[in-house]
Amino acid sequence: MPKNLVSVCLITYNQNAFVSDALNSIAAQKTTFDFDILIADDCSTDGTKQKVLEFSKKSSNTSLILQKKNIGAAKNHIDLISTPKTKYIACLEGDDYWTDPYKLQKQVDYLEANP
């Protein structure tokens, strides 16, 4: 499979209490393919941005879209999902998290087997 088959797109805004769980659930994914992580933060004011920045420093496959002013969820989401050049996109919001470390692998396996 090609490098970065999937882009995990995480949208955040003032989700400081939850974003670490979301980020950790992405980092816990076990796959046979490479994936990148794209995070769009809509100018959070509660510490979310700092957690996202810390995560990106530890993860070489993470790119950030840090809005300079709050542009609203719809525009932030459009900026986020317009960025990937991968075959697949997996979306996650900053107050959600994945419980299965094989979630991406299962979904890609299904999609590849059922074009």
C-alpha atoms as a printed R data frame, in Angstrom:
    type eleno elety resid chain resno       x      y      z
1   ATOM     1    CA   MET     A     1   0.000  0.000  0.000
2   ATOM     2    CA   PRO     A     2   1.249  3.537 -0.678
3   ATOM     3    CA   LYS     A     3   2.714  5.755  2.019
4   ATOM     4    CA   ASN     A     4   0.080  7.785  3.865
5   ATOM     5    CA   LEU     A     5  -2.936  5.944  2.594
6   ATOM     6    CA   VAL     A     6  -5.099  7.694  5.193
7   ATOM     7    CA   SER     A     7  -5.243 11.187  6.621
8   ATOM     8    CA   VAL     A     8  -6.772 11.381 10.064
9   ATOM     9    CA   CYS     A     9  -8.473 14.778 10.250
10  ATOM    10    CA   LEU     A    10  -9.080 16.129 13.745
11  ATOM    11    CA   ILE     A    11 -11.073 19.332 14.222
12  ATOM    12    CA   THR     A    12 -10.811 21.190 17.517
13  ATOM    13    CA   TYR     A    13 -12.157 24.232 19.291
14  ATOM    14    CA   ASN     A    14 -12.012 24.709 23.059
15  ATOM    15    CA   GLN     A    15 -11.902 20.985 23.810
16  ATOM    16    CA   ASN     A    16  -9.064 21.064 26.346
17  ATOM    17    CA   ALA     A    17 -10.765 18.557 28.645
18  ATOM    18    CA   PHE     A    18 -11.123 15.986 25.864
19  ATOM    19    CA   VAL     A    19  -8.526 16.541 23.135
20  ATOM    20    CA   SER     A    20  -5.797 14.443 24.793
21  ATOM    21    CA   ASP     A    21  -8.071 11.377 24.638
22  ATOM    22    CA   ALA     A    22  -8.716 12.041 20.951
23  ATOM    23    CA   LEU     A    23  -5.008 12.469 20.182
24  ATOM    24    CA   ASN     A    24  -4.021  9.384 22.175
25  ATOM    25    CA   SER     A    25  -6.633  7.276 20.389
26  ATOM    26    CA   ILE     A    26  -5.145  8.310 17.044
27  ATOM    27    CA   ALA     A    27  -1.600  7.610 18.210
28  ATOM    28    CA   ALA     A    28  -2.708  4.153 19.433
29  ATOM    29    CA   GLN     A    29  -3.792  3.026 15.951
30  ATOM    30    CA   LYS     A    30  -2.059 -0.133 14.728
31  ATOM    31    CA   THR     A    31  -1.874 -0.328 10.947
32  ATOM    32    CA   THR     A    32   0.096 -2.014  8.191
33  ATOM    33    CA   PHE     A    33   0.112  1.297  6.303
34  ATOM    34    CA   ASP     A    34   1.344  4.785  7.063
35  ATOM    35    CA   PHE     A    35  -1.107  7.550  7.872
36  ATOM    36    CA   ASP     A    36  -0.778 11.204  8.611
37  ATOM    37    CA   ILE     A    37  -2.621 13.359 11.101
38  ATOM    38    CA   LEU     A    38  -4.044 16.759 10.248
39  ATOM    39    CA   ILE     A    39  -5.365 18.925 13.055
40  ATOM    40    CA   ALA     A    40  -7.322 22.141 12.551
41  ATOM    41    CA   ASP     A    41  -7.760 24.270 15.652
42  ATOM    42    CA   ASP     A    42 -10.205 27.176 15.399
43  ATOM    43    CA   CYS     A    43  -8.276 29.593 17.651
44  ATOM    44    CA   SER     A    44  -9.037 27.820 20.931
45  ATOM    45    CA   THR     A    45  -8.673 29.895 24.091
46  ATOM    46    CA   ASP     A    46  -8.782 27.131 26.725
47  ATOM    47    CA   GLY     A    47  -5.452 25.304 26.299
48  ATOM    48    CA   THR     A    48  -6.518 23.040 23.432
49  ATOM    49    CA   LYS     A    49  -4.034 24.677 21.068
50  ATOM    50    CA   GLN     A    50  -1.164 24.051 23.487
51  ATOM    51    CA   LYS     A    51  -2.033 20.352 23.761
52  ATOM    52    CA   VAL     A    52  -2.212 20.075 19.970
53  ATOM    53    CA   LEU     A    53   1.175 21.800 19.626
54  ATOM    54    CA   GLU     A    54   2.742 19.458 22.216
55  ATOM    55    CA   PHE     A    55   1.355 16.418 20.396
56  ATOM    56    CA   SER     A    56   2.645 17.609 17.020
57  ATOM    57    CA   LYS     A    57   6.167 18.057 18.405
58  ATOM    58    CA   LYS     A    58   6.195 14.358 19.372
59  ATOM    59    CA   SER     A    59   4.613 13.114 16.139
60  ATOM    60    CA   SER     A    60   6.505 13.553 12.872
61  ATOM    61    CA   ASN     A    61   3.438 12.665 10.805
62  ATOM    62    CA   THR     A    62   1.289 15.513 12.166
63  ATOM    63    CA   SER     A    63   0.453 18.777 10.402
64  ATOM    64    CA   LEU     A    64  -1.430 21.665 11.939
65  ATOM    65    CA   ILE     A    65  -3.856 24.277 10.717
66  ATOM    66    CA   LEU     A    66  -3.922 26.898 13.452
67  ATOM    67    CA   GLN     A    67  -6.499 29.535 12.681
68  ATOM    68    CA   LYS     A    68  -5.377 33.066 13.601
69  ATOM    69    CA   LYS     A    69  -8.928 34.032 14.561
70  ATOM    70    CA   ASN     A    70 -12.098 32.050 15.169
71  ATOM    71    CA   ILE     A    71 -13.613 31.355 11.754
72  ATOM    72    CA   GLY     A    72 -16.390 28.986 12.804
73  ATOM    73    CA   ALA     A    73 -16.767 25.233 12.685
74  ATOM    74    CA   ALA     A    74 -17.909 24.996  9.058
75  ATOM    75    CA   LYS     A    75 -14.995 26.974  7.588
76  ATOM    76    CA   ASN     A    76 -12.481 25.274  9.893
77  ATOM    77    CA   HIS     A    77 -13.818 21.871  8.783
78  ATOM    78    CA   ILE     A    78 -13.617 22.845  5.097
79  ATOM    79    CA   ASP     A    79 -10.004 23.999  5.576
80  ATOM    80    CA   LEU     A    80  -9.240 20.680  7.264
81  ATOM    81    CA   ILE     A    81 -10.802 18.240  4.799
82  ATOM    82    CA   SER     A    82  -9.552 20.193  1.775
83  ATOM    83    CA   THR     A    83  -5.929 19.567  2.778
84  ATOM    84    CA   PRO     A    84  -5.392 15.768  2.494
85  ATOM    85    CA   LYS     A    85  -3.987 14.220 -0.669
86  ATOM    86    CA   THR     A    86  -4.449 10.659  0.563
87  ATOM    87    CA   LYS     A    87  -6.830  8.028 -0.769
88  ATOM    88    CA   TYR     A    88  -8.896  8.002  2.437
89  ATOM    89    CA   ILE     A    89  -9.846 10.470  5.153
90  ATOM    90    CA   ALA     A    90 -10.886  9.509  8.670
91  ATOM    91    CA   CYS     A    91 -12.553 12.332 10.611
92  ATOM    92    CA   LEU     A    92 -12.564 12.785 14.348
93  ATOM    93    CA   GLU     A    93 -13.677 15.688 16.506
94  ATOM    94    CA   GLY     A    94 -11.609 16.879 19.441
95  ATOM    95    CA   ASP     A    95 -14.156 15.691 21.993
96  ATOM    96    CA   ASP     A    96 -14.369 12.162 20.576
97  ATOM    97    CA   TYR     A    97 -11.968  9.232 20.717
98  ATOM    98    CA   TRP     A    98 -11.554  5.802 19.193
99  ATOM    99    CA   THR     A    99 -11.713  2.755 21.451
100 ATOM   100    CA   ASP     A   100 -10.412  0.190 18.968
101 ATOM   101    CA   PRO     A   101  -6.696  0.442 18.096
102 ATOM   102    CA   TYR     A   102  -7.450 -1.422 14.842
103 ATOM   103    CA   LYS     A   103 -10.241  0.936 13.716
104 ATOM   104    CA   LEU     A   104  -8.314  2.417 10.790
105 ATOM   105    CA   GLN     A   105  -6.926 -0.966  9.737
106 ATOM   106    CA   LYS     A   106 -10.388 -2.557  9.715
107 ATOM   107    CA   GLN     A   107 -11.900  0.283  7.736
108 ATOM   108    CA   VAL     A   108  -9.123  0.370  5.145
109 ATOM   109    CA   ASP     A   109  -9.186 -3.416  4.779
110 ATOM   110    CA   TYR     A   110 -12.928 -3.269  4.123
111 ATOM   111    CA   LEU     A   111 -12.670 -0.372  1.678
112 ATOM   112    CA   GLU     A   112  -9.797 -1.955 -0.252
113 ATOM   113    CA   ALA     A   113 -11.689 -5.263 -0.475
114 ATOM   114    CA   ASN     A   114 -14.887 -3.538 -1.587
115 ATOM   115    CA   PRO     A   115 -14.028 -0.791 -4.068
